[in-house]
């Protein structure tokens, strides 16, 4: 995956959690993400842009 700040991501359709690992080693978990959004992230050309427009401010998250 080619991203300036996202190292990897994983969507779990059973829980609705979308987990993102950043290149800096941080973990972000968005909760209650619909499967359609998880699938759309997989198809997005830019994962960072998708995050900024479709996830940030739209879903609750925890970060560590």
Backbone bond lengths (Angstrom), bond angles and torsions (degrees), N, CA, C in turn:
res aa  C-N    CA-C-N  psi(-1)  N-CA   C-N-CA  omega(-1)  CA-C   N-CA-C  phi
1 X - - - 1.447 - - 1.521 108.14 -
2 X 1.306 115.34 135.77 1.453 121.30 -179.30 1.525 109.00 -105.22
3 X 1.323 116.22 106.67 1.458 121.37 178.65 1.516 108.89 -147.22
4 X 1.316 116.20 147.09 1.463 119.86 -179.68 1.526 112.27 -79.52
5 X 1.346 118.10 -12.74 1.464 118.07 179.46 1.518 114.67 -145.55
6 X 1.329 119.60 -13.17 1.465 121.58 178.09 1.527 108.81 -98.80
7 X 1.324 115.51 121.00 1.462 120.82 178.14 1.523 110.15 -82.51
8 X 1.344 115.98 -45.87 1.459 120.54 179.84 1.520 109.21 -159.02
9 X 1.320 114.95 166.84 1.460 120.44 175.45 1.521 107.99 -151.36
10 X 1.324 115.03 158.77 1.464 120.71 178.06 1.521 108.10 -149.27
11 X 1.311 115.47 134.95 1.454 120.62 177.28 1.521 108.66 -111.74
12 X 1.333 117.07 132.30 1.462 123.30 178.25 1.518 108.06 -111.70
13 X 1.325 116.60 105.95 1.464 120.35 -177.02 1.522 112.51 -67.86
14 X 1.330 118.20 -23.11 1.466 121.02 179.41 1.529 111.71 -70.45
15 X 1.337 116.80 -34.96 1.465 120.30 -177.80 1.527 112.88 -105.88
16 X 1.338 116.94 -19.83 1.465 120.84 -175.13 1.514 112.84 79.66
17 X 1.329 116.68 12.22 1.464 120.38 179.34 1.518 110.52 -88.25
18 X 1.318 115.67 135.60 1.450 122.47 173.26 1.521 106.63 -117.00
19 X 1.327 115.99 112.27 1.457 122.73 -176.93 1.517 109.71 -99.98
20 X 1.322 116.31 132.90 1.454 122.94 177.71 1.515 108.29 -123.03
21 X 1.338 115.92 132.76 1.457 121.72 171.41 1.520 107.06 -109.96
22 X 1.330 116.29 127.63 1.460 120.09 -178.94 1.532 109.82 -89.80
23 X 1.308 115.32 163.45 1.459 120.16 176.74 1.522 111.58 -63.06
24 X 1.329 117.18 -24.90 1.467 121.89 177.96 1.528 112.16 -79.58
25 X 1.341 117.20 -4.84 1.460 120.99 178.27 1.513 114.71 94.07
26 X 1.317 118.37 5.38 1.466 121.44 177.58 1.522 110.29 -80.58
27 X 1.315 115.42 152.75 1.454 122.68 176.88 1.526 108.56 -116.21
28 X 1.322 116.72 132.56 1.460 122.12 175.79 1.522 106.78 -126.33
29 X 1.327 116.58 129.67 1.459 120.80 177.00 1.514 109.00 -121.16
30 X 1.322 115.85 117.13 1.460 122.84 173.79 1.517 107.72 -92.73
31 X 1.336 116.38 135.35 1.456 120.95 -178.44 1.514 112.60 -107.89
32 X 1.323 115.22 158.36 1.472 123.28 177.48 1.527 112.37 57.32
33 X 1.326 116.31 38.38 1.459 121.48 178.40 1.527 108.00 -85.93
34 X 1.319 118.70 124.27 1.463 120.69 179.04 1.535 111.34 -62.72
35 X 1.306 115.40 150.50 1.462 120.67 -179.64 1.530 111.57 -58.06
36 X 1.327 116.42 -35.25 1.468 119.18 179.70 1.528 111.44 -61.89
37 X 1.331 117.02 -34.80 1.464 121.22 178.60 1.529 110.02 -73.90
38 X 1.321 117.21 -40.62 1.461 120.59 175.66 1.518 111.32 -59.52
39 X 1.327 116.31 -42.41 1.465 120.73 178.13 1.524 111.15 -67.55
40 X 1.324 116.77 -37.88 1.462 120.51 179.78 1.526 110.58 -64.88
41 X 1.329 117.69 -35.75 1.466 119.05 177.79 1.519 110.00 -64.81
42 X 1.317 116.33 -39.42 1.470 119.91 178.81 1.522 111.06 -60.66
43 X 1.311 116.98 -33.24 1.462 122.05 -177.37 1.534 113.40 -88.30
44 X 1.322 116.88 -13.89 1.471 120.85 -175.53 1.523 111.56 -66.36
45 X 1.316 116.15 135.74 1.464 120.98 176.57 1.520 111.10 -67.49
46 X 1.330 116.66 -39.19 1.455 121.62 179.20 1.526 108.59 -117.07
47 X 1.324 116.18 109.10 1.472 120.47 -179.43 1.526 110.55 -66.34
48 X 1.329 117.12 -38.61 1.460 120.38 179.38 1.513 112.60 -65.10
49 X 1.327 116.57 -43.16 1.465 120.32 177.46 1.523 110.80 -64.56
50 X 1.332 116.57 -40.42 1.460 120.15 177.63 1.527 109.41 -61.35
51 X 1.315 116.85 -45.55 1.462 120.75 178.09 1.525 110.53 -55.42
52 X 1.323 115.68 -48.40 1.465 119.79 -175.47 1.523 113.13 -66.62
53 X 1.319 117.94 -33.50 1.463 120.31 -175.95 1.528 113.94 -95.78
54 X 1.322 117.43 -28.78 1.467 119.77 -172.64 1.527 115.04 -112.44
55 X 1.320 118.48 -20.43 1.465 120.88 -177.46 1.520 112.64 -110.76
56 X 1.327 116.79 -51.29 1.462 121.17 -176.55 1.524 109.86 -58.01
57 X 1.333 115.29 125.04 1.454 121.08 177.93 1.517 114.13 80.83
58 X 1.325 117.58 -5.41 1.466 121.27 -178.58 1.534 112.53 -102.28
59 X 1.327 116.45 -28.76 1.470 121.47 -174.37 1.516 109.74 -132.54
60 X 1.328 115.90 148.90 1.455 120.47 174.92 1.528 108.55 -68.82
61 X 1.324 115.77 149.26 1.455 119.24 -179.87 1.524 110.49 -146.71
62 X 1.311 114.86 161.40 1.465 123.00 169.45 1.521 106.37 -124.86
63 X 1.315 115.12 146.62 1.457 120.89 -178.37 1.511 108.98 -133.36
64 X 1.304 115.70 142.88 1.480 119.58 176.01 1.501 110.09 -143.57
